[in-house]
Amino acid sequence: MTDALLETKAVAKSYGSVVALRSVDLTVQPGEIHALLGANGAGKSTLVKILSGVIAPDSGTISVNGRSVTMRRPPEALKAGLATVYQDPALVPDLTIAQNLTLTAIDEDAVRSRLTAMGLGRLDFDAQIRDLPLEVLRLLDLARALAHDPQLLLLDEITAALPSDQAEHVFGIMQEWKEKGRSVLFITHRLAEVLSLCDQATILRDGRTVAQVEPRQSGERGLVTPMLGEVAAELEAATSRVISQEAPINLATADLYSGGKVNGISFELRAGEILGIAALEGQGQDRLFELLSGDRRPDRGEVIVNGSPLRARSPYDAIRRGVVLVPSDRVLALLPKRSVRENLAIPLYNRVQRWLGLVGDEDTRTNKAIERLSIDTRAHRQVRRLSGGNQQKVVIGRWLANGFRTLLCFDPTRGIDIHTKRQIYDLLKEVADTGASVLVYTSELPEIPLLCDRVLVIYNGRIVHEQDAANATEEVLLSAAHGLEESA
């Protein structure tokens, strides 16, 4: 066997107390298409940023063609022969294509030649980046990377936003690079692509390398099984809840479309129900929650709240109808330098006349929320000084103090400890037991049967799978989330 083109050993990276990578070993041989797989949060994108020189590892070694390298900036990665196409195109939106290429000193002719081969030869280089569709930006970013003529091409979810005909151009380039004796490191959530294209696959879980397999020999099961982590012993299976089909429908969507990210989603959410959304990154779940919370209006279709359409111009219109959001980034939902009590009370002052005097039951409502959620009792403290779990409790507690009929939770337990997770599970079940509805997206598939009554799997902006959550195995959900035909 020849010397590896790329080899990493025990690469680790932490951000304070958050461990992104624990120990990653990766070996990519010349002339190889190598998949890098793992569930959300496994560490794939962090590793790509390290290999691209965007961030530095805390420990471990990286070798290219048998020589140890240190890449502290992206130009050093390019010099070593590594070029990356990121999940989000690395282009300046307020500049033209030509200006972006000048900014990074890339030959326009080389880029245009590559674009022509991909069917984009007529692309106007005087067009501003912000005016171009995402699929064009992806291919432009790819052409720019190819212009460096790299030894190793790193592709981070490039096919996620591409229609099938344009994805075929990418597959052809991958094969071309392999035939040249060069290599591709390919990140994708589409296992069908891995099975048909890749020679090897390295699988990460919880920031570690857990397997390296040959996809054509291992098959789908050999790829999926190593991705699945064990459910923590502290988390017991939830008792099944029965939702009456006579219960009123608090929230529904009818043939909802938006910007190519939500493509005909229809569902109903009944009073007392906890409905789970499972999806891999970038499948339209974030856009769906924007539509439901009033942050964005649909291109087509309707959001229906308590039997009538929601015509929201802003999230305030959804809040007035009883639909409230716990967002994925809790920091954005908080006033970090204000106290817990002030953060909890914010919705109580959403009408001008309330600012004219103190709301009489403010203390009662906030005290009940603090007690019910076991929030840090030092409630006078700035909320930024609380743990992540307590901050999330404050975001949820805000709506408990104000009232709602439908609670939208986007990855509500991300980055918090097991004990606090259980508290949030119990709270959401209590909320549902009062007749409210809960829609929850989670990136942690083991949470689905522990928390939800029913689950929908979204792939490419569509619902591709639905079942009772109590019987939803990780293997079934993960297979459906990868868009495999037998799971649709």
C-alpha positions as CSV (number, residue, x, y, z in Angstrom):
1,M,0.0,0.0,0.0
2,T,1.3,3.5,-0.9
3,D,1.8,6.2,1.6
4,A,-1.5,7.8,2.6
5,L,-2.4,11.0,0.9
6,L,-4.0,12.2,4.2
7,E,-3.7,10.8,7.7
8,T,-4.9,12.1,11.0
9,K,-4.1,10.6,14.4
10,A,-5.9,11.3,17.6
11,V,-7.1,14.8,16.5
12,A,-9.1,16.5,19.3
13,K,-10.8,19.9,19.6
14,S,-12.7,21.5,22.5
15,Y,-14.5,24.8,23.0
16,G,-14.3,25.4,26.7
17,S,-16.2,22.6,28.3
18,V,-17.8,21.5,25.0
19,V,-15.8,18.7,23.4
20,A,-16.2,18.7,19.6
21,L,-13.6,16.1,18.7
22,R,-12.3,13.5,21.2
23,S,-10.0,11.4,19.1
24,V,-10.3,11.2,15.3
25,D,-8.2,8.8,13.2
26,L,-8.6,9.1,9.4
27,T,-6.6,7.6,6.5
28,V,-7.3,8.6,2.9
29,Q,-5.3,6.8,0.2
30,P,-4.5,8.3,-3.3
31,G,-7.1,7.5,-5.9
32,E,-9.9,7.1,-3.4
33,I,-13.3,8.5,-2.8
34,H,-13.6,8.4,1.0
35,A,-16.9,9.1,2.8
36,L,-16.9,10.8,6.2
37,L,-20.1,9.8,8.0
38,G,-21.8,10.4,11.3
39,A,-25.0,11.7,12.9
40,N,-25.5,15.4,13.6
41,G,-22.9,16.6,16.2
42,A,-20.5,13.7,15.5
43,G,-17.7,16.1,14.6
44,K,-17.6,15.9,10.8
45,S,-17.7,19.7,10.2
46,T,-15.2,20.4,12.9
47,L,-12.8,18.0,11.4
48,V,-13.3,19.6,7.9
49,K,-12.5,23.0,9.4
50,I,-9.3,21.7,10.9
51,L,-8.3,20.1,7.6
52,S,-9.1,23.4,5.9
53,G,-7.0,25.5,8.2
54,V,-10.0,27.4,9.6
55,I,-9.4,26.2,13.2
56,A,-6.5,24.6,14.9
57,P,-6.7,21.2,16.7
58,D,-5.9,21.1,20.4
59,S,-3.9,17.9,19.9
60,G,-3.2,15.1,17.4
61,T,-1.2,15.0,14.2
62,I,-2.0,15.6,10.5
63,S,0.1,14.2,7.7
64,V,-0.1,14.8,3.9
65,N,1.8,12.5,1.6
66,G,3.7,11.2,4.6
67,R,4.8,14.6,5.9
68,S,3.5,16.2,9.1
69,V,1.8,19.5,8.4
70,T,0.5,22.3,10.5
71,M,-2.3,24.3,8.9
72,R,-3.2,27.4,10.9
73,R,-4.8,29.3,8.0
74,P,-6.8,28.3,4.9
75,P,-3.9,29.3,2.5
76,E,-1.7,26.8,4.3
77,A,-4.2,24.0,3.6
78,L,-4.3,25.0,0.0
79,K,-0.5,24.9,-0.2
80,A,-0.6,21.4,1.3
81,G,-3.0,20.4,-1.6
82,L,-6.3,20.4,0.3
83,A,-9.2,22.4,-1.1
84,T,-12.7,22.5,0.5
85,V,-16.2,23.1,-0.6
86,Y,-18.0,24.0,2.6
87,Q,-21.6,23.2,3.5
88,D,-22.4,27.0,3.3
89,P,-20.7,28.6,0.3
90,A,-17.7,30.6,1.3
91,L,-18.5,33.6,-0.8
92,V,-19.0,37.3,0.1
93,P,-22.7,38.0,-0.7
94,D,-22.3,41.8,-1.5
95,L,-19.6,41.2,-4.0
96,T,-19.8,40.0,-7.6
97,I,-18.5,36.6,-8.8
98,A,-15.5,38.3,-10.4
99,Q,-14.8,40.3,-7.2
100,N,-14.9,37.1,-5.1
101,L,-12.5,35.4,-7.4
102,T,-10.1,38.5,-7.3
103,L,-10.4,38.5,-3.5
104,T,-9.0,35.0,-3.3
105,A,-6.6,35.4,-6.3
106,I,-8.2,32.6,-8.4
107,D,-7.9,32.4,-12.2
108,E,-11.2,33.4,-13.7
109,D,-10.6,31.3,-16.9
110,A,-10.0,28.2,-14.8
111,V,-13.2,28.7,-12.9
112,R,-15.2,29.5,-16.1
113,S,-13.8,26.3,-17.7
114,R,-15.1,24.2,-14.8
115,L,-18.5,26.0,-14.8
116,T,-18.9,25.4,-18.5
117,A,-18.3,21.6,-18.0
118,M,-21.1,21.8,-15.3
119,G,-23.5,23.5,-17.7
120,L,-23.0,27.0,-16.3
121,G,-20.8,28.5,-19.0
122,R,-23.1,31.5,-19.4
123,L,-23.0,32.6,-15.8
124,D,-22.6,36.3,-15.6
125,F,-19.5,37.0,-13.5
126,D,-20.8,40.6,-12.8
127,A,-23.8,39.1,-10.9
128,Q,-23.8,39.6,-7.2
129,I,-23.5,36.5,-5.0
130,R,-26.6,37.4,-3.0
131,D,-28.7,37.3,-6.2
132,L,-27.8,33.7,-7.2
133,P,-29.6,30.6,-6.1
134,L,-28.0,28.2,-3.6
135,E,-27.4,25.4,-6.2
136,V,-25.4,27.8,-8.4
137,L,-23.4,29.0,-5.4
138,R,-22.5,25.4,-4.6
139,L,-21.2,24.7,-8.1
140,L,-19.4,28.0,-8.2
141,D,-17.7,27.2,-4.9
142,L,-16.8,23.7,-6.4
143,A,-15.4,25.3,-9.5
144,R,-13.3,27.7,-7.4
145,A,-11.9,24.8,-5.4
146,L,-11.1,22.8,-8.5
147,A,-9.2,25.8,-9.9
148,H,-6.6,25.2,-7.2
149,D,-6.0,21.7,-8.7
150,P,-5.9,20.1,-5.3
151,Q,-4.6,16.6,-4.3
152,L,-7.5,16.2,-2.0
153,L,-11.0,17.7,-2.6
154,L,-13.1,18.0,0.6
155,L,-16.8,18.1,-0.2
156,D,-19.1,19.0,2.8
157,E,-22.7,18.2,2.0
158,I,-22.4,19.7,-1.5
159,T,-25.2,17.6,-3.0
160,A,-27.8,18.5,-0.3
161,A,-29.1,21.5,-2.2
162,L,-28.6,20.2,-5.7
163,P,-31.2,18.8,-8.1
164,S,-30.3,15.4,-9.5
165,D,-28.9,16.6,-12.8
166,Q,-26.5,19.0,-11.2
167,A,-25.5,16.4,-8.6
168,E,-24.5,14.2,-11.5
169,H,-21.9,16.8,-12.5
170,V,-20.5,16.5,-9.0
171,F,-20.3,12.8,-9.1
172,G,-18.5,13.0,-12.5
173,I,-15.9,15.3,-11.0
174,M,-15.4,12.9,-8.1
175,Q,-14.8,10.1,-10.5
176,E,-12.4,12.3,-12.5
177,W,-10.4,13.1,-9.4
178,K,-10.2,9.4,-8.6
179,E,-9.0,8.4,-12.1
180,K,-6.3,11.1,-11.8
181,G,-4.9,9.3,-8.7
182,R,-6.1,12.1,-6.5
183,S,-8.8,11.8,-3.7
184,V,-12.1,13.1,-2.4
185,L,-13.3,13.3,1.2
186,F,-17.0,13.3,0.8
187,I,-19.5,14.2,3.5
188,T,-23.1,13.4,2.8
189,H,-26.3,12.3,4.6
190,R,-27.4,10.3,1.5
191,L,-26.3,6.7,2.1
192,A,-27.3,5.8,-1.4
193,E,-24.5,8.1,-2.7
194,V,-22.0,6.5,-0.4
195,L,-22.9,3.0,-1.5
196,S,-22.6,3.8,-5.2
197,L,-19.6,6.1,-5.1
198,C,-17.3,5.6,-2.2
199,D,-14.4,3.2,-1.8
200,Q,-14.0,3.6,2.0
201,A,-16.0,5.2,4.8
202,T,-14.8,6.5,8.1
203,I,-17.6,6.8,10.7
204,L,-17.6,9.3,13.6
205,R,-19.7,9.2,16.7
206,D,-19.5,11.5,19.7
207,G,-16.3,13.0,18.3
208,R,-14.4,9.7,17.9
209,T,-13.6,7.4,15.0
210,V,-15.7,4.3,15.6
211,A,-15.3,2.4,12.3
212,Q,-13.7,2.4,8.9
213,V,-15.6,0.2,6.4
214,E,-15.8,-0.6,2.7
215,P,-19.4,0.5,1.8
216,R,-20.0,-1.9,-1.0
217,Q,-19.1,-4.8,1.3
218,S,-20.7,-3.5,4.5
219,G,-24.0,-2.4,2.8
220,E,-26.4,0.0,4.4
221,R,-26.6,-1.8,7.8
222,G,-22.8,-1.7,8.1
223,L,-22.9,2.1,7.7
224,V,-25.9,2.8,9.9
225,T,-25.1,0.6,12.8
226,P,-21.8,2.3,13.9
227,M,-23.5,5.7,13.8
228,L,-26.0,4.7,16.5
229,G,-24.9,5.6,20.0
230,E,-26.3,3.9,23.1
231,V,-29.1,5.5,25.0
232,A,-27.8,6.7,28.4
233,A,-28.8,4.2,31.2
234,E,-30.5,7.1,33.1
235,L,-33.1,7.5,30.3
236,E,-35.9,5.0,30.7
237,A,-38.4,4.4,27.9
238,A,-41.5,6.6,28.2
239,T,-44.9,5.2,29.0
240,S,-47.0,5.2,25.9
241,R,-49.6,8.0,25.7
242,V,-52.8,7.6,23.8
243,I,-54.0,10.6,21.8
244,S,-57.7,10.7,21.0
245,Q,-58.5,11.2,17.4
246,E,-61.4,13.3,18.6
247,A,-59.1,15.8,20.2
248,P,-59.1,19.2,18.5
249,I,-56.4,20.1,16.0
250,N,-54.3,22.9,17.4
251,L,-51.9,23.3,14.5
252,A,-51.9,22.0,10.9
253,T,-50.2,22.7,7.6
254,A,-51.7,22.2,4.2
255,D,-49.4,21.6,1.2
256,L,-46.8,24.0,2.6
257,Y,-44.0,25.2,0.3
258,S,-41.1,27.7,0.8
259,G,-38.0,28.5,-1.2
260,G,-37.3,24.9,-2.3
261,K,-36.6,24.0,1.3
262,V,-40.2,23.0,2.3
263,N,-41.8,21.0,-0.5
264,G,-45.4,20.2,0.2
265,I,-45.6,19.4,3.9
266,S,-49.0,18.6,5.4
267,F,-49.6,17.4,8.9
268,E,-52.0,17.8,11.9
269,L,-51.1,18.2,15.5
270,R,-53.8,17.5,18.1
271,A,-54.3,18.9,21.6
272,G,-52.4,16.9,24.1
273,E,-50.0,15.5,21.5
274,I,-46.2,15.6,21.3
275,L,-45.2,15.3,17.7
276,G,-41.5,14.7,16.9
277,I,-39.7,15.8,13.8
278,A,-36.6,13.8,12.8
279,A,-34.3,15.0,10.0
280,L,-30.6,15.3,9.2
281,E,-29.1,18.7,8.9
282,G,-30.3,20.9,6.0
283,Q,-33.5,19.0,5.1
284,G,-35.9,21.9,5.6
285,Q,-36.8,21.5,9.3
286,D,-35.5,24.9,10.2
287,R,-37.5,26.6,7.4
288,L,-40.6,24.7,8.6
289,F,-40.3,26.1,12.1
290,E,-39.8,29.6,10.7
291,L,-43.1,29.2,8.8
292,L,-45.0,27.9,11.8
293,S,-43.7,30.5,14.2
294,G,-44.6,33.4,11.9
295,D,-41.0,34.4,11.1
296,R,-41.6,33.7,7.4
297,R,-44.6,33.5,5.1
298,P,-45.0,30.5,2.8
299,D,-44.8,30.6,-0.9
300,R,-47.7,28.3,-1.1
301,G,-50.0,26.5,1.2
302,E,-51.3,27.4,4.6
303,V,-50.5,27.2,8.3
304,I,-53.7,26.6,10.2
305,V,-54.0,27.5,13.9
306,N,-57.1,26.3,15.8
307,G,-59.1,25.8,12.6
308,S,-58.3,29.1,10.8
309,P,-55.3,30.2,8.6
310,L,-52.4,32.0,10.2
311,R,-51.6,35.2,8.2
312,A,-48.5,36.2,10.1
313,R,-46.5,39.3,9.3
314,S,-44.2,38.6,12.2
315,P,-43.8,36.1,15.1
316,Y,-45.9,38.4,17.2
317,D,-49.0,37.4,15.1
318,A,-48.3,33.7,15.8
319,I,-47.8,34.4,19.5
320,R,-51.2,36.2,19.7
321,R,-52.7,33.0,18.2
322,G,-51.0,30.9,20.9
323,V,-48.1,29.5,18.8
324,V,-44.8,30.1,20.5
325,L,-41.2,29.1,19.8
326,V,-38.3,27.8,21.8
327,P,-35.5,28.3,19.2
328,S,-32.4,26.3,18.6
329,D,-30.0,29.0,19.8
330,R,-31.2,29.8,23.4
331,V,-28.8,32.7,23.6
332,L,-30.7,34.6,20.9
333,A,-33.9,34.1,22.8
334,L,-32.6,35.7,26.0
335,L,-31.5,39.1,27.3
336,P,-28.2,37.8,28.7
337,K,-27.4,40.7,31.0
338,R,-30.9,40.8,32.6
339,S,-32.1,38.6,35.5
340,V,-33.9,35.3,35.2
341,R,-37.1,37.0,36.5
342,E,-36.9,39.8,33.9
343,N,-36.4,37.2,31.1
344,L,-39.3,35.2,32.3
345,A,-41.6,38.3,32.4
346,I,-40.9,39.6,28.9
347,P,-44.1,38.3,27.3
348,L,-46.2,39.9,30.0
349,Y,-45.2,43.3,28.6
350,N,-46.1,42.7,24.9
351,R,-48.8,45.3,24.8
352,V,-48.0,49.0,25.2
353,Q,-50.5,49.7,27.9
354,R,-48.9,47.1,30.2
355,W,-45.8,49.3,30.4
356,L,-48.0,52.0,32.1
357,G,-48.0,50.0,35.3
358,L,-46.7,46.8,36.9
359,V,-48.7,43.7,35.9
360,G,-50.3,42.6,39.1
361,D,-49.6,38.8,38.8
362,E,-46.1,39.1,37.3
363,D,-44.4,37.9,40.5
364,T,-46.9,35.1,40.9
365,R,-46.4,33.8,37.4
366,T,-42.6,34.1,37.4
367,N,-42.3,32.4,40.8
368,K,-44.5,29.5,39.6
369,A,-42.3,29.1,36.5
370,I,-39.1,29.1,38.6
371,E,-40.5,26.6,41.0
372,R,-42.0,24.3,38.3
373,L,-38.7,24.2,36.3
374,S,-36.3,24.1,39.3
375,I,-34.5,27.0,37.8
376,D,-31.4,28.3,39.6
377,T,-32.9,29.8,42.8
378,R,-30.6,32.8,42.6
379,A,-33.0,34.4,40.2
380,H,-31.5,37.8,40.5
381,R,-28.4,36.7,38.7
382,Q,-27.8,37.7,35.1
383,V,-29.1,34.9,32.9
384,R,-25.8,34.6,31.0
385,R,-24.2,33.3,34.2
386,L,-26.5,30.3,34.3
387,S,-25.6,26.9,32.9
388,G,-26.9,26.0,29.4
389,G,-29.6,23.8,30.9
390,N,-30.9,26.5,33.2
391,Q,-30.9,29.0,30.3
392,Q,-33.0,26.6,28.3
393,K,-35.4,26.3,31.2
394,V,-35.8,30.1,31.3
395,V,-36.7,30.1,27.6
396,I,-39.4,27.4,28.1
397,G,-40.5,29.0,31.4
398,R,-41.1,32.3,29.7
399,W,-44.0,30.7,27.8
400,L,-45.3,28.9,30.9
401,A,-45.6,32.2,32.6
402,N,-47.4,33.8,29.6
403,G,-49.6,30.9,28.3
404,F,-49.8,29.2,24.9
405,R,-51.7,26.5,23.0
406,T,-48.9,25.1,20.8
407,L,-45.2,25.0,21.8
408,L,-42.6,24.7,19.0
409,C,-39.3,23.4,20.3
410,F,-36.3,23.2,18.0
411,D,-33.6,20.9,19.4
412,P,-34.5,21.9,23.0
413,T,-32.1,19.5,24.8
414,R,-29.0,20.1,22.6
415,G,-25.8,20.5,24.7
416,I,-27.4,20.0,28.1
417,D,-26.8,17.3,30.7
418,I,-28.8,14.1,31.2
419,H,-30.6,15.2,34.4
420,T,-31.8,18.4,32.8
421,K,-32.9,16.6,29.7
422,R,-35.2,14.4,31.9
423,Q,-36.6,17.5,33.5
424,I,-37.4,19.0,30.1
425,Y,-38.9,15.7,28.9
426,D,-41.2,15.6,32.0
427,L,-42.1,19.3,31.6
428,L,-43.2,18.9,27.9
429,K,-45.3,15.9,28.8
430,E,-46.9,17.9,31.6
431,V,-47.6,20.7,29.1
432,A,-49.2,18.2,26.7
433,D,-51.3,16.7,29.5
434,T,-52.9,20.1,30.0
435,G,-54.3,20.0,26.4
436,A,-51.6,22.0,24.7
437,S,-49.6,20.7,21.8
438,V,-45.9,20.3,21.4
439,L,-44.0,20.0,18.1
440,V,-40.3,19.1,18.7
441,Y,-37.4,18.7,16.3
442,T,-34.5,16.8,17.8
443,S,-31.1,16.0,16.3
444,E,-30.8,13.1,18.9
445,L,-32.8,10.2,17.6
446,P,-32.8,8.3,20.9
447,E,-35.1,11.1,22.3
448,I,-37.9,10.3,19.9
449,P,-39.4,7.3,21.7
450,L,-38.6,8.8,25.1
451,L,-40.5,12.0,24.5
452,C,-42.8,11.9,21.5
453,D,-46.2,10.2,20.7
454,R,-45.7,10.2,17.0
455,V,-42.8,11.0,14.7
456,L,-42.5,12.5,11.2
457,V,-39.2,12.1,9.2
458,I,-38.3,14.9,6.8
459,Y,-36.0,14.5,3.9
460,N,-35.4,17.1,1.2
461,G,-38.3,19.2,2.5
462,R,-40.8,16.4,2.4
463,I,-42.3,14.0,4.9
464,V,-41.0,10.6,3.9
465,H,-41.9,8.5,7.0
466,E,-44.5,8.6,9.8
467,Q,-45.1,6.2,12.7
468,D,-45.8,5.9,16.4
469,A,-42.8,7.1,18.3
470,A,-42.8,4.3,20.9
471,N,-41.9,1.8,18.2
472,A,-39.5,4.0,16.3
473,T,-36.0,2.5,16.2
474,E,-33.0,4.6,15.5
475,E,-32.1,2.4,12.5
476,V,-35.5,2.9,10.9
477,L,-35.4,6.7,11.6
478,L,-31.9,7.1,10.4
479,S,-32.5,5.1,7.2
480,A,-35.6,7.2,6.5
481,A,-33.7,10.4,7.2
482,H,-31.1,9.5,4.6
483,G,-33.8,9.2,2.0
484,L,-33.4,5.5,1.3
485,E,-36.3,4.3,-0.9
486,E,-37.3,1.4,1.2
487,S,-37.9,3.8,4.2
488,A,-40.0,6.4,2.3
